[in-house]
Amino acid sequence: MVSLLELATVTEEGVRFLSPHDRSPMLLTPEHSISLQNSIGSDIMMQLDDVIATTSPDHARIKEAMYRSIRWLDRCIAAHKNPETQNLFCIIQGGLDLELRKQCCKEMVKRDTPGIAIGGLSGGEAKEEYCKVVSTCTSMLPDNKPRYVMGVGYPEDLVVSVALGADMFDCVWPTRTARFGNAITSTGVLNLRHASYSDDFSPVDPGCKCTICRPTSDGGLGLTRAYIHHVAAKETAGAHLLSIHNVHYLLDLMRRIREAIIADTYPAFLRQHFLTLHAGDKTKYPTWIVDALRSVNVDLMED
């Protein structure tokens, strides 16, 4: 509901908002939210929660939203018609207040939902604060249930959050940034609309196995940065092609993360990931990343 907050009024009943299409009044309650998700058969369902931006100075409102989210979860559980086949996730709230987050974790864990989400982040807070919230929450959650951090999609956020104990993520960023000609690669984000790529006939990301980058001899399209530069500047096809690449990149990143965890080599994976991203220059490593990983005994600055 964050994207509709300017049109919304939150009460204990639910969220009243104006339709973004015709501005007609609408009401979304916890029960109706669950009914909609039951009807479409989603295998993962999210509770309706009360979300406040992490940058809000209104601590009383953040506290109110946290407790309301707990009460709304109880209503969602009561309304859920298919608990055997559809997995309802609770959503932990509490802003950047670690004590509120802890209280919320305790209450949500008591409800024993199949999965647990950490919500209300990626709202403009400092990365250091983000990491504190994720680490605090994951330390209190059961090991046998998926931990889902909502709204997170930058590669560096994914690899650090996994190290802090998170499992699942979602974000519009890989497709949204594609609309602006941006390609996610192992060495960073490239804006292929830039003139410097007009005669660059290398793959979008050398070594990438997506349909866009893979050569025709291997069943791919074998498209080059120069080609993407041309279509991204003039046609919507550029956004479509980069969306395919970007989504593949992040899915493949998570696949490689899982393999490294299973092989018990995740610290080495992290060191190589950031060496590649920053071309071996450790002075470019963001402080928040170094500090967050040191908190889980991974020192990127070691030789």
Contacts in CASP RR format, 6 or more apart in sequence:
PFRMAT RR
TARGET T0000
AUTHOR 0000-0000-0000
METHOD contacts of the structure
MODEL  1
MVSLLELATVTEEGVRFLSPHDRSPMLLTPEHSISLQNSIGSDIMMQLDD
VIATTSPDHARIKEAMYRSIRWLDRCIAAHKNPETQNLFCIIQGGLDLEL
RKQCCKEMVKRDTPGIAIGGLSGGEAKEEYCKVVSTCTSMLPDNKPRYVM
GVGYPEDLVVSVALGADMFDCVWPTRTARFGNAITSTGVLNLRHASYSDD
FSPVDPGCKCTICRPTSDGGLGLTRAYIHHVAAKETAGAHLLSIHNVHYL
LDLMRRIREAIIADTYPAFLRQHFLTLHAGDKTKYPTWIVDALRSVNVDL
MED
1 8 0 8 1.000
1 10 0 8 1.000
1 15 0 8 1.000
1 17 0 8 1.000
1 28 0 8 1.000
1 51 0 8 1.000
2 51 0 8 1.000
2 53 0 8 1.000
2 120 0 8 1.000
2 123 0 8 1.000
4 15 0 8 1.000
4 17 0 8 1.000
4 20 0 8 1.000
5 51 0 8 1.000
7 17 0 8 1.000
7 18 0 8 1.000
7 20 0 8 1.000
7 23 0 8 1.000
8 15 0 8 1.000
8 16 0 8 1.000
8 17 0 8 1.000
8 18 0 8 1.000
9 15 0 8 1.000
9 16 0 8 1.000
9 17 0 8 1.000
10 16 0 8 1.000
10 50 0 8 1.000
10 65 0 8 1.000
10 68 0 8 1.000
12 68 0 8 1.000
12 71 0 8 1.000
13 27 0 8 1.000
13 29 0 8 1.000
14 27 0 8 1.000
14 28 0 8 1.000
14 29 0 8 1.000
14 30 0 8 1.000
14 48 0 8 1.000
14 72 0 8 1.000
15 27 0 8 1.000
15 28 0 8 1.000
15 29 0 8 1.000
15 48 0 8 1.000
16 25 0 8 1.000
16 26 0 8 1.000
16 27 0 8 1.000
17 25 0 8 1.000
17 26 0 8 1.000
17 28 0 8 1.000
18 24 0 8 1.000
18 25 0 8 1.000
18 26 0 8 1.000
19 25 0 8 1.000
19 26 0 8 1.000
28 48 0 8 1.000
29 48 0 8 1.000
29 75 0 8 1.000
30 47 0 8 1.000
30 48 0 8 1.000
30 72 0 8 1.000
30 73 0 8 1.000
30 75 0 8 1.000
30 76 0 8 1.000
30 79 0 8 1.000
31 75 0 8 1.000
31 76 0 8 1.000
31 78 0 8 1.000
31 79 0 8 1.000
33 47 0 8 1.000
33 48 0 8 1.000
33 76 0 8 1.000
34 45 0 8 1.000
34 47 0 8 1.000
34 48 0 8 1.000
34 76 0 8 1.000
34 79 0 8 1.000
34 80 0 8 1.000
34 81 0 8 1.000
34 88 0 8 1.000
35 79 0 8 1.000
35 81 0 8 1.000
37 45 0 8 1.000
37 46 0 8 1.000
37 86 0 8 1.000
38 45 0 8 1.000
38 80 0 8 1.000
38 81 0 8 1.000
38 82 0 8 1.000
38 86 0 8 1.000
41 82 0 8 1.000
41 86 0 8 1.000
42 86 0 8 1.000
43 85 0 8 1.000
43 86 0 8 1.000
43 87 0 8 1.000
44 86 0 8 1.000
44 87 0 8 1.000
44 89 0 8 1.000
45 80 0 8 1.000
45 86 0 8 1.000
45 87 0 8 1.000
45 88 0 8 1.000
45 89 0 8 1.000
46 88 0 8 1.000
46 89 0 8 1.000
46 91 0 8 1.000
46 117 0 8 1.000
47 69 0 8 1.000
47 72 0 8 1.000
47 73 0 8 1.000
47 76 0 8 1.000
47 88 0 8 1.000
47 89 0 8 1.000
47 90 0 8 1.000
47 91 0 8 1.000
47 113 0 8 1.000
48 72 0 8 1.000
48 76 0 8 1.000
49 65 0 8 1.000
49 69 0 8 1.000
49 72 0 8 1.000
49 73 0 8 1.000
49 91 0 8 1.000
49 93 0 8 1.000
49 119 0 8 1.000
50 64 0 8 1.000
50 65 0 8 1.000
50 66 0 8 1.000
50 68 0 8 1.000
50 69 0 8 1.000
50 72 0 8 1.000
50 93 0 8 1.000
51 65 0 8 1.000
51 93 0 8 1.000
51 119 0 8 1.000
51 120 0 8 1.000
52 58 0 8 1.000
52 61 0 8 1.000
52 62 0 8 1.000
52 65 0 8 1.000
52 93 0 8 1.000
52 94 0 8 1.000
52 95 0 8 1.000
52 120 0 8 1.000
53 120 0 8 1.000
53 123 0 8 1.000
53 124 0 8 1.000
54 95 0 8 1.000
54 96 0 8 1.000
54 120 0 8 1.000
54 121 0 8 1.000
54 123 0 8 1.000
54 124 0 8 1.000
54 125 0 8 1.000
54 129 0 8 1.000
55 123 0 8 1.000
55 124 0 8 1.000
55 125 0 8 1.000
56 62 0 8 1.000
56 95 0 8 1.000
59 97 0 8 1.000
62 93 0 8 1.000
62 94 0 8 1.000
62 95 0 8 1.000
62 97 0 8 1.000
62 100 0 8 1.000
63 94 0 8 1.000
63 97 0 8 1.000
63 100 0 8 1.000
65 93 0 8 1.000
65 94 0 8 1.000
66 93 0 8 1.000
66 94 0 8 1.000
66 95 0 8 1.000
66 100 0 8 1.000
66 103 0 8 1.000
66 104 0 8 1.000
69 91 0 8 1.000
69 93 0 8 1.000
69 104 0 8 1.000
70 104 0 8 1.000
70 107 0 8 1.000
70 108 0 8 1.000
73 90 0 8 1.000
73 91 0 8 1.000
73 108 0 8 1.000
73 111 0 8 1.000
73 113 0 8 1.000
74 111 0 8 1.000
76 88 0 8 1.000
77 88 0 8 1.000
77 111 0 8 1.000
77 113 0 8 1.000
80 86 0 8 1.000
80 88 0 8 1.000
87 113 0 8 1.000
87 114 0 8 1.000
87 115 0 8 1.000
88 113 0 8 1.000
88 114 0 8 1.000
88 115 0 8 1.000
89 113 0 8 1.000
89 114 0 8 1.000
89 115 0 8 1.000
89 116 0 8 1.000
89 117 0 8 1.000
89 148 0 8 1.000
90 108 0 8 1.000
90 111 0 8 1.000
90 113 0 8 1.000
90 115 0 8 1.000
90 116 0 8 1.000
90 117 0 8 1.000
91 108 0 8 1.000
91 117 0 8 1.000
91 118 0 8 1.000
91 119 0 8 1.000
91 150 0 8 1.000
92 101 0 8 1.000
92 104 0 8 1.000
92 105 0 8 1.000
92 108 0 8 1.000
92 116 0 8 1.000
92 117 0 8 1.000
92 118 0 8 1.000
92 119 0 8 1.000
92 137 0 8 1.000
93 100 0 8 1.000
93 101 0 8 1.000
93 104 0 8 1.000
93 119 0 8 1.000
93 120 0 8 1.000
94 100 0 8 1.000
94 101 0 8 1.000
94 104 0 8 1.000
94 120 0 8 1.000
95 101 0 8 1.000
95 120 0 8 1.000
95 133 0 8 1.000
96 125 0 8 1.000
96 129 0 8 1.000
96 132 0 8 1.000
96 133 0 8 1.000
98 132 0 8 1.000
98 133 0 8 1.000
98 136 0 8 1.000
101 133 0 8 1.000
101 136 0 8 1.000
101 137 0 8 1.000
102 136 0 8 1.000
102 140 0 8 1.000
105 136 0 8 1.000
105 137 0 8 1.000
105 140 0 8 1.000
105 141 0 8 1.000
106 140 0 8 1.000
108 116 0 8 1.000
109 116 0 8 1.000
109 140 0 8 1.000
109 141 0 8 1.000
109 142 0 8 1.000
113 145 0 8 1.000
114 145 0 8 1.000
115 145 0 8 1.000
115 146 0 8 1.000
115 147 0 8 1.000
115 148 0 8 1.000
116 141 0 8 1.000
116 142 0 8 1.000
116 145 0 8 1.000
116 146 0 8 1.000
116 147 0 8 1.000
116 148 0 8 1.000
117 147 0 8 1.000
117 148 0 8 1.000
117 149 0 8 1.000
117 150 0 8 1.000
118 133 0 8 1.000
118 134 0 8 1.000
118 137 0 8 1.000
118 138 0 8 1.000
118 147 0 8 1.000
118 148 0 8 1.000
118 149 0 8 1.000
118 150 0 8 1.000
118 166 0 8 1.000
119 149 0 8 1.000
119 150 0 8 1.000
119 151 0 8 1.000
120 150 0 8 1.000
121 130 0 8 1.000
121 133 0 8 1.000
121 134 0 8 1.000
121 149 0 8 1.000
121 150 0 8 1.000
121 151 0 8 1.000
121 152 0 8 1.000
122 130 0 8 1.000
122 150 0 8 1.000
122 151 0 8 1.000
122 152 0 8 1.000
122 157 0 8 1.000
122 171 0 8 1.000
126 288 0 8 1.000
127 157 0 8 1.000
127 286 0 8 1.000
127 288 0 8 1.000
127 289 0 8 1.000
127 292 0 8 1.000
128 288 0 8 1.000
128 291 0 8 1.000
128 292 0 8 1.000
130 157 0 8 1.000
131 160 0 8 1.000
131 164 0 8 1.000
131 288 0 8 1.000
131 291 0 8 1.000
131 292 0 8 1.000
131 295 0 8 1.000
134 149 0 8 1.000
134 161 0 8 1.000
134 164 0 8 1.000
134 165 0 8 1.000
134 166 0 8 1.000
135 164 0 8 1.000
135 165 0 8 1.000
135 292 0 8 1.000
135 295 0 8 1.000
135 296 0 8 1.000
137 147 0 8 1.000
138 147 0 8 1.000
138 164 0 8 1.000
138 165 0 8 1.000
138 166 0 8 1.000
141 147 0 8 1.000
146 167 0 8 1.000
146 168 0 8 1.000
147 165 0 8 1.000
147 166 0 8 1.000
147 167 0 8 1.000
147 168 0 8 1.000
148 166 0 8 1.000
148 167 0 8 1.000
148 168 0 8 1.000
148 169 0 8 1.000
148 170 0 8 1.000
149 161 0 8 1.000
149 166 0 8 1.000
149 168 0 8 1.000
149 169 0 8 1.000
150 169 0 8 1.000
150 170 0 8 1.000
151 169 0 8 1.000
151 170 0 8 1.000
151 171 0 8 1.000
152 158 0 8 1.000
152 161 0 8 1.000
152 169 0 8 1.000
152 170 0 8 1.000
152 171 0 8 1.000
153 169 0 8 1.000
153 170 0 8 1.000
153 171 0 8 1.000
153 173 0 8 1.000
153 174 0 8 1.000
153 250 0 8 1.000
154 171 0 8 1.000
154 173 0 8 1.000
155 184 0 8 1.000
155 188 0 8 1.000
155 249 0 8 1.000
155 250 0 8 1.000
155 253 0 8 1.000
155 277 0 8 1.000
156 277 0 8 1.000
156 286 0 8 1.000
156 289 0 8 1.000
157 169 0 8 1.000
158 169 0 8 1.000
158 250 0 8 1.000
158 253 0 8 1.000
158 254 0 8 1.000
158 257 0 8 1.000
159 253 0 8 1.000
159 257 0 8 1.000
159 269 0 8 1.000
159 270 0 8 1.000
159 273 0 8 1.000
160 289 0 8 1.000
160 292 0 8 1.000
160 293 0 8 1.000
161 169 0 8 1.000
162 257 0 8 1.000
162 261 0 8 1.000
162 266 0 8 1.000
163 266 0 8 1.000
163 270 0 8 1.000
163 292 0 8 1.000
163 293 0 8 1.000
163 296 0 8 1.000
163 298 0 8 1.000
164 292 0 8 1.000
164 295 0 8 1.000
164 296 0 8 1.000
169 254 0 8 1.000
174 184 0 8 1.000
174 243 0 8 1.000
174 246 0 8 1.000
174 247 0 8 1.000
174 249 0 8 1.000
174 250 0 8 1.000
175 239 0 8 1.000
175 243 0 8 1.000
175 246 0 8 1.000
175 247 0 8 1.000
177 184 0 8 1.000
177 189 0 8 1.000
177 246 0 8 1.000
178 238 0 8 1.000
178 239 0 8 1.000
178 240 0 8 1.000
178 242 0 8 1.000
178 243 0 8 1.000
178 245 0 8 1.000
178 246 0 8 1.000
179 239 0 8 1.000
180 191 0 8 1.000
180 193 0 8 1.000
181 191 0 8 1.000
181 192 0 8 1.000
181 193 0 8 1.000
181 228 0 8 1.000
181 232 0 8 1.000
181 238 0 8 1.000
181 239 0 8 1.000
181 242 0 8 1.000
182 189 0 8 1.000
182 190 0 8 1.000
182 191 0 8 1.000
182 192 0 8 1.000
182 242 0 8 1.000
182 246 0 8 1.000
183 189 0 8 1.000
183 190 0 8 1.000
183 192 0 8 1.000
183 204 0 8 1.000
183 205 0 8 1.000
183 225 0 8 1.000
183 228 0 8 1.000
183 242 0 8 1.000
183 245 0 8 1.000
183 246 0 8 1.000
184 205 0 8 1.000
184 245 0 8 1.000
184 246 0 8 1.000
184 249 0 8 1.000
184 250 0 8 1.000
185 204 0 8 1.000
185 205 0 8 1.000
185 208 0 8 1.000
185 249 0 8 1.000
186 205 0 8 1.000
186 208 0 8 1.000
186 276 0 8 1.000
186 277 0 8 1.000
187 276 0 8 1.000
187 277 0 8 1.000
187 279 0 8 1.000
188 277 0 8 1.000
190 197 0 8 1.000
190 204 0 8 1.000
190 225 0 8 1.000
192 204 0 8 1.000
192 225 0 8 1.000
192 228 0 8 1.000
192 229 0 8 1.000
192 232 0 8 1.000
192 242 0 8 1.000
193 229 0 8 1.000
193 232 0 8 1.000
193 233 0 8 1.000
194 229 0 8 1.000
197 225 0 8 1.000
197 226 0 8 1.000
197 228 0 8 1.000
197 229 0 8 1.000
198 226 0 8 1.000
198 229 0 8 1.000
198 230 0 8 1.000
199 226 0 8 1.000
200 224 0 8 1.000
200 225 0 8 1.000
200 226 0 8 1.000
200 229 0 8 1.000
201 224 0 8 1.000
201 225 0 8 1.000
201 226 0 8 1.000
202 224 0 8 1.000
202 225 0 8 1.000
203 213 0 8 1.000
203 215 0 8 1.000
203 222 0 8 1.000
203 223 0 8 1.000
203 224 0 8 1.000
203 225 0 8 1.000
204 212 0 8 1.000
204 213 0 8 1.000
204 223 0 8 1.000
204 224 0 8 1.000
204 225 0 8 1.000
204 228 0 8 1.000
204 242 0 8 1.000
204 245 0 8 1.000
205 213 0 8 1.000
205 245 0 8 1.000
205 249 0 8 1.000
206 213 0 8 1.000
207 213 0 8 1.000
208 214 0 8 1.000
208 245 0 8 1.000
208 248 0 8 1.000
208 249 0 8 1.000
208 252 0 8 1.000
209 248 0 8 1.000
209 252 0 8 1.000
210 244 0 8 1.000
210 245 0 8 1.000
210 248 0 8 1.000
210 249 0 8 1.000
210 252 0 8 1.000
211 220 0 8 1.000
211 221 0 8 1.000
211 244 0 8 1.000
211 248 0 8 1.000
212 220 0 8 1.000
212 221 0 8 1.000
212 222 0 8 1.000
212 223 0 8 1.000
212 228 0 8 1.000
212 241 0 8 1.000
212 242 0 8 1.000
212 244 0 8 1.000
212 245 0 8 1.000
212 248 0 8 1.000
213 220 0 8 1.000
213 222 0 8 1.000
213 223 0 8 1.000
213 245 0 8 1.000
214 220 0 8 1.000
214 221 0 8 1.000
214 222 0 8 1.000
215 222 0 8 1.000
216 222 0 8 1.000
223 241 0 8 1.000
228 238 0 8 1.000
228 241 0 8 1.000
228 242 0 8 1.000
231 237 0 8 1.000
231 238 0 8 1.000
231 241 0 8 1.000
232 238 0 8 1.000
232 239 0 8 1.000
232 242 0 8 1.000
256 269 0 8 1.000
257 266 0 8 1.000
257 269 0 8 1.000
260 266 0 8 1.000
260 268 0 8 1.000
260 269 0 8 1.000
267 297 0 8 1.000
267 298 0 8 1.000
270 293 0 8 1.000
270 298 0 8 1.000
270 300 0 8 1.000
271 298 0 8 1.000
271 300 0 8 1.000
271 302 0 8 1.000
274 285 0 8 1.000
274 289 0 8 1.000
274 300 0 8 1.000
275 282 0 8 1.000
278 284 0 8 1.000
278 285 0 8 1.000
282 300 0 8 1.000
282 301 0 8 1.000
285 300 0 8 1.000
285 301 0 8 1.000
289 300 0 8 1.000
290 299 0 8 1.000
290 300 0 8 1.000
290 301 0 8 1.000
293 299 0 8 1.000
293 300 0 8 1.000
END
